[in-house]
């Protein structure tokens, strides 16, 4: 049984300042059992305002959504899973409108303040959850990740962010964006907590680490980044050498592999992509296929509500929603084929205990209120990478801005990946200190 202690309060301007603007509302949601042996006992967490909590309206980042929907009559199973393991929920966090952005800015509720670099965006759409963890307001937080909404804010706020295998965790009680990609993800500062939360959500037993068989550095993906490749890869490579041996480290051109192994991408490959230095043609095609399917499913989920209510939305969000609503069914079957072929290809590349490394994002967080047009190149690069990655790991600062790397294991290997991150983390931190002292 779960008991709810309500100290309900919409967050005032004064409170927003003290909580970095991370929270929509505060309340206490606690397990009725306070057994000390529970793995998440005494830990606090926030939930993105996309998760149902019994008795509260799930706001989805938009006041008109909040106004036109009733309070939830049950709590999302993912929230119940961490409550049942002893954690205490302290409130709902701010998110980008309708989860349709990776930047973290919200014109209605304010932009949560990035605790790592206050003049930069926090990343979205799980912006408040990432900020709450980064600012040490909670021990961990739940978010959702469809096209980067946990990994991007984790990288921008200098914390850990985990996107599990698709369908590994129930998304019941979570407002859908695009079901082919929607996942329940989570943030933490501490890899031990990241692992414990993951095991609660994934219902995994606590088992020891299985050593990786290979760590593949996707060289072409790192060339997309504005940060020197060596600054991102060196801490990982050195840590792997120390812990498991340098023979595990391999290098690959991911774009060529994807081009060969995912033939259904052909209709999405545009002529001229090869000439654009910010693109890997096959990954750009993968991004195009992913975004088309995302728009199609968003339209099915929310098109009628948008057309009927005509909600007030920020200009960037309104434009993306407009594009989604005019999406046709053309090539949707091919998008599903792409998704299936990609999973098969990555499984073949990695095997049971292989790991792929890519940069989480192609550069540091953009400055607040950056013009949309100047973000187009960044977005093209970002979505090439976000079609791929799994867990984002902070790598300290470069030019006083946060750096991150993402690791991916084959579908269903979430427990292995969580253990690997926990095992690598202390050695990584030592290597990051050395990397920050070097000039590149």
MARMARMI-588765 format. One record per residue (C-alpha): x, y, z; residue in three letters. Coordinates in steps of 0.02 Angstrom, whole numbers, padded with zeros to 5 digits, always signed. Layout:
BEGIN
XYZALA/...
This chain:
BEGIN
+00000+00000+00000UNK/+00057+00176-00038UNK/+00015+00326+00068UNK/+00014+00502-00001UNK/+00060+00648+00110UNK/+00003+00801+00016UNK/+00085+00968+00043UNK/+00011+01028-00120UNK/+00077+01190-00188UNK/+00096+01263-00359UNK/+00270+01332-00367UNK/+00278+01521-00338UNK/+00406+01637-00419UNK/+00506+01643-00258UNK/+00504+01454-00244UNK/+00552+01437-00427UNK/+00710+01536-00392UNK/+00760+01424-00247UNK/+00720+01263-00340UNK/+00803+01317-00504UNK/+00630+01324-00584UNK/+00632+01134-00591UNK/+00462+01098-00512UNK/+00283+01120-00571UNK/+00213+01074-00400UNK/+00275+00996-00239UNK/+00198+00854-00140UNK/+00255+00702-00044UNK/+00216+00529-00107UNK/+00285+00394+00007UNK/+00277+00206+00026UNK/+00179+00157+00181UNK/+00317+00033+00225UNK/+00477+00115+00287UNK/+00583-00042+00292UNK/+00767+00006+00300UNK/+00816-00141+00190UNK/+00730-00075+00033UNK/+00860-00027-00100UNK/+00792+00150-00128UNK/+00754+00187+00054UNK/+00782+00371+00105UNK/+00807+00425-00076UNK/+00702+00566-00148UNK/+00646+00587-00328UNK/+00549+00699-00446UNK/+00435+00645-00589UNK/+00418+00732-00756UNK/+00244+00806-00781UNK/+00207+00673-00911UNK/+00181+00535-00780UNK/+00012+00508-00699UNK/+00003+00530-00510UNK/-00165+00487-00432UNK/-00262+00645-00391UNK/-00158+00764-00499UNK/-00185+00825-00676UNK/-00040+00773-00788UNK/+00005+00938-00871UNK/+00113+00885-01020UNK/+00204+01052-01015UNK/+00058+01156-01078UNK/-00074+01256-00981UNK/-00212+01216-01107UNK/-00179+01031-01087UNK/-00188+01053-00899UNK/-00352+01148-00916UNK/-00436+01021-01030UNK/-00392+00859-00941UNK/-00455+00781-00779UNK/-00348+00726-00633UNK/-00269+00553-00648UNK/-00362+00415-00557UNK/-00208+00304-00539UNK/-00019+00319-00529UNK/+00096+00262-00670UNK/+00171+00088-00636UNK/+00347+00156-00659UNK/+00318+00281-00518UNK/+00242+00145-00409UNK/+00394+00034-00445UNK/+00519+00155-00365UNK/+00399+00200-00224UNK/+00381+00015-00183UNK/+00571+00005-00164UNK/+00573+00140-00030UNK/+00595+00304-00125UNK/+00495+00463-00087UNK/+00425+00573-00226UNK/+00435+00759-00188UNK/+00345+00832-00338UNK/+00318+00850-00525UNK/+00449+00931-00635UNK/+00436+01056-00778UNK/+00450+00988-00956UNK/+00450+01054-01134UNK/+00277+01073-01209UNK/+00205+00907-01266UNK/+00382+00834-01251UNK/+00420+00909-01422UNK/+00592+00985-01395UNK/+00768+00938-01338UNK/+00816+01112-01277UNK/+00720+01131-01114UNK/+00639+01302-01139UNK/+00456+01326-01092UNK/+00372+01495-01124UNK/+00229+01458-01003UNK/+00315+01390-00849UNK/+00490+01460-00872UNK/+00651+01371-00916UNK/+00729+01270-00775UNK/+00901+01342-00735UNK/+01047+01234-00788UNK/+01147+01209-00626UNK/+01304+01169-00726UNK/+01301+01322-00841UNK/+01161+01445-00796UNK/+01171+01543-00961UNK/+01140+01386-01065UNK/+00985+01282-01096UNK/+00958+01133-00979UNK/+00905+01017-01121UNK/+00735+00938-01141UNK/+00607+00880-01142UNK/+00640+00809-00967UNK/+00717+00976-00917UNK/+00652+00995-00738UNK/+00696+00816-00693UNK/+00876+00839-00751UNK/+00894+01007-00663UNK/+00822+00938-00501UNK/+00956+00802-00501UNK/+01096+00915-00560UNK/+01055+01045-00427UNK/+01051+00910-00291UNK/+00868+00944-00251UNK/+00831+00756-00267UNK/+00933+00596-00276UNK/+00859+00540-00441UNK/+00718+00585-00560UNK/+00606+00502-00688UNK/+00592+00567-00865UNK/+00538+00503-01034UNK/+00650+00482-01186UNK/+00577+00472-01361UNK/+00712+00556-01464UNK/+00839+00608-01333UNK/+00733+00684-01194UNK/+00835+00602-01054UNK/+01007+00590-01136UNK/+01015+00771-01195UNK/+00972+00856-01029UNK/+01085+00733-00937UNK/+01231+00785-01047UNK/+01192+00971-01031UNK/+01172+00964-00842UNK/+01326+00856-00811UNK/+01236+00703-00740UNK/+01197+00523-00785UNK/+01045+00487-00893UNK/+00982+00315-00944UNK/+00868+00271-01088UNK/+00824+00086-01074UNK/+00782-00035-01213UNK/+00617+00007-01296UNK/+00471-00084-01211UNK/+00582-00140-01065UNK/+00481-00032-00943UNK/+00293-00006-00948UNK/+00241+00164-01016UNK/+00064+00145-00946UNK/+00012+00305-00859UNK/+00137+00406-00963UNK/+00064+00523-01094UNK/+00123+00451-01262UNK/+00219+00553-01387UNK/+00267+00418-01513UNK/+00246+00239-01453UNK/+00377+00167-01571UNK/+00510+00263-01474UNK/+00438+00311-01303UNK/+00534+00248-01152UNK/+00537+00283-00966UNK/+00710+00348-00923UNK/+00794+00414-00767UNK/+00932+00528-00702UNK/+01056+00516-00558UNK/+01220+00594-00505UNK/+01283+00431-00429UNK/+01305+00273-00537UNK/+01258+00162-00389UNK/+01090+00251-00374UNK/+01069+00247-00564UNK/+01091+00058-00556UNK/+00974+00032-00408UNK/+00837+00136-00487UNK/+00859+00041-00650UNK/+00842-00126-00564UNK/+00682-00067-00478UNK/+00607-00007-00643UNK/+00667-00154-00746UNK/+00628-00283-00609UNK/+00804-00353-00623UNK/+00896-00457-00494UNK/+01057-00386-00421UNK/+01193-00481-00515UNK/+01379-00453-00538UNK/+01463-00372-00687UNK/+01493-00472-00844UNK/+01650-00401-00924UNK/+01625-00320-01094UNK/+01692-00412-01245UNK/+01726-00255-01349UNK/+01710-00066-01338UNK/+01681+00006-01512UNK/+01724+00189-01541UNK/+01613+00258-01681UNK/+01746+00369-01758UNK/+01634+00457-01884UNK/+01509+00505-01748UNK/+01644+00589-01646UNK/+01693+00690-01799UNK/+01518+00769-01791UNK/+01561+00845-01623UNK/+01632+01020-01603UNK/+01731+00955-01453UNK/+01900+00872-01495UNK/+01876+00684-01517UNK/+02020+00643-01401UNK/+01943+00745-01260UNK/+01785+00639-01265UNK/+01856+00467-01303UNK/+02019+00468-01206UNK/+01943+00454-01030UNK/+01839+00304-01086UNK/+01980+00217-01181UNK/+02103+00240-01037UNK/+01975+00177-00911UNK/+01938+00023-01015UNK/+02124-00011-01036UNK/+02150-00004-00847UNK/+01999-00109-00800UNK/+01981-00234-00942UNK/+02131-00217-01059UNK/+02165-00114-01214UNK/+02128-00260-01331UNK/+01942-00228-01304UNK/+01948-00057-01387UNK/+01902-00058-01571UNK/+01859+00076-01697UNK/+01721+00077-01828UNK/+01639+00192-01954UNK/+01461+00175-01897UNK/+01384+00266-02044UNK/+01455+00141-02169UNK/+01397-00005-02064UNK/+01220+00064-02049UNK/+01216+00101-02236UNK/+01261-00081-02275UNK/+01150-00163-02145UNK/+00993-00055-02151UNK/+00941-00060-02335UNK/+00768+00013-02300UNK/+00852+00182-02268UNK/+00875+00210-02455UNK/+00716+00316-02481UNK/+00772+00432-02341UNK/+00948+00462-02408UNK/+00953+00630-02492UNK/+01073+00673-02631UNK/+01197+00800-02570UNK/+01206+00739-02391UNK/+01382+00676-02422UNK/+01437+00854-02456UNK/+01374+00920-02291UNK/+01509+00912-02160UNK/+01382+00906-02020UNK/+01304+00746-02081UNK/+01339+00561-02095UNK/+01220+00519-02239UNK/+01156+00353-02172UNK/+01131+00422-01996UNK/+01049+00578-02066UNK/+00932+00461-02161UNK/+00902+00365-02001UNK/+00858+00528-01915UNK/+00737+00573-02056UNK/+00650+00404-02042UNK/+00639+00419-01853UNK/+00567+00594-01860UNK/+00438+00546-01992UNK/+00375+00401-01886UNK/+00377+00511-01731UNK/+00272+00646-01818UNK/+00151+00516-01883UNK/+00121+00440-01711UNK/+00113+00611-01627UNK/-00024+00659-01751UNK/-00122+00501-01711UNK/-00104+00530-01524UNK/-00135+00717-01513UNK/-00191+00786-01681UNK/-00375+00790-01636UNK/-00343+00878-01470UNK/-00230+01009-01552UNK/-00355+01041-01692UNK/-00501+01056-01570UNK/-00423+01154-01428UNK/-00300+01258-01531UNK/-00182+01272-01382UNK/-00066+01418-01351UNK/+00109+01352-01386UNK/+00282+01426-01401UNK/+00330+01466-01582UNK/+00459+01326-01599UNK/+00339+01197-01529UNK/+00194+01261-01633UNK/+00295+01241-01792UNK/+00344+01061-01750UNK/+00165+01018-01706UNK/+00105+01097-01869UNK/+00226+00987-01968UNK/+00167+00834-01873UNK/-00015+00871-01911UNK/+00015+00880-02100UNK/+00114+00716-02102UNK/+00046+00584-02221UNK/+00056+00394-02208UNK/+00186+00385-02348UNK/+00338+00278-02304UNK/+00276+00238-02128UNK/+00290+00050-02161UNK/+00469+00079-02219UNK/+00506+00172-02056UNK/+00455+00018-01958UNK/+00569-00088-02068UNK/+00713+00032-02034UNK/+00685+00015-01847UNK/+00686-00176-01857UNK/+00839-00183-01970UNK/+00936-00062-01859UNK/+00904-00166-01703UNK/+00961-00323-01795UNK/+01116-00234-01862UNK/+01169-00167-01692UNK/+01142-00337-01611UNK/+01255-00416-01744UNK/+01387-00280-01720UNK/+01392-00285-01531UNK/+01353-00465-01485UNK/+01297-00506-01308UNK/+01421-00397-01213UNK/+01489-00272-01337UNK/+01470-00084-01312UNK/+01460+00057-01439UNK/+01523+00231-01391UNK/+01462+00393-01472UNK/+01454+00573-01412UNK/+01285+00605-01329UNK/+01265+00772-01419UNK/+01372+00858-01551UNK/+01429+01001-01440UNK/+01400+01103-01283UNK/+01225+01162-01232UNK/+01164+01310-01336UNK/+01145+01479-01253UNK/+00973+01524-01186UNK/+00855+01604-01314UNK/+00963+01553-01463UNK/+00872+01588-01626UNK/+00790+01434-01699UNK/+00873+01455-01869UNK/+01048+01450-01794UNK/+01007+01284-01711UNK/+00966+01193-01874UNK/+01142+01125-01902UNK/+01153+01076-01720UNK/+00985+00987-01731UNK/+01037+00893-01889UNK/+01192+00829-01801UNK/+01101+00793-01638UNK/+00966+00686-01714UNK/+01095+00584-01809UNK/+01168+00535-01640UNK/+01005+00521-01543UNK/+00943+00387-01661UNK/+01078+00278-01583UNK/+01129+00308-01403UNK/+01080+00231-01234UNK/+01159+00294-01072UNK/+01239+00466-01061UNK/+01391+00484-00946UNK/+01463+00654-00895UNK/+01647+00682-00936UNK/+01680+00845-00844UNK/+01705+01012-00931UNK/+01788+01072-01090UNK/+01803+01262-01106UNK/+01698+01269-00947UNK/+01553+01181-01032UNK/+01491+01003-00998UNK/+01549+00855-01103UNK/+01465+00684-01113UNK/+01482+00516-01198UNK/+01347+00386-01230UNK/+01363+00198-01221UNK/+01246+00076-01306UNK/+01228-00111-01283UNK/+01114-00228-01381UNK/+00927-00222-01350UNK/+00883-00302-01183UNK/+01056-00280-01106UNK/+01007-00140-00987UNK/+01066-00229-00829UNK/+01236-00263-00907UNK/+01253-00080-00959UNK/+01203-00016-00785UNK/+01334-00126-00703UNK/+01466-00071-00829UNK/+01434+00114-00795UNK/+01447+00085-00608UNK/+01610-00012-00630UNK/+01689+00116-00748UNK/+01637+00272-00655UNK/+01775+00295-00524UNK/+01913+00262-00650UNK/+01827+00376-00774UNK/+01826+00516-00646UNK/+02015+00498-00623UNK/+02041+00504-00811UNK/+01926+00655-00828UNK/+02035+00753-00706UNK/+02187+00715-00815UNK/+02091+00759-00974UNK/+02035+00927-00904UNK/+02216+00973-00870UNK/+02269+00940-01050UNK/+02255+01067-01189UNK/+02177+01010-01351UNK/
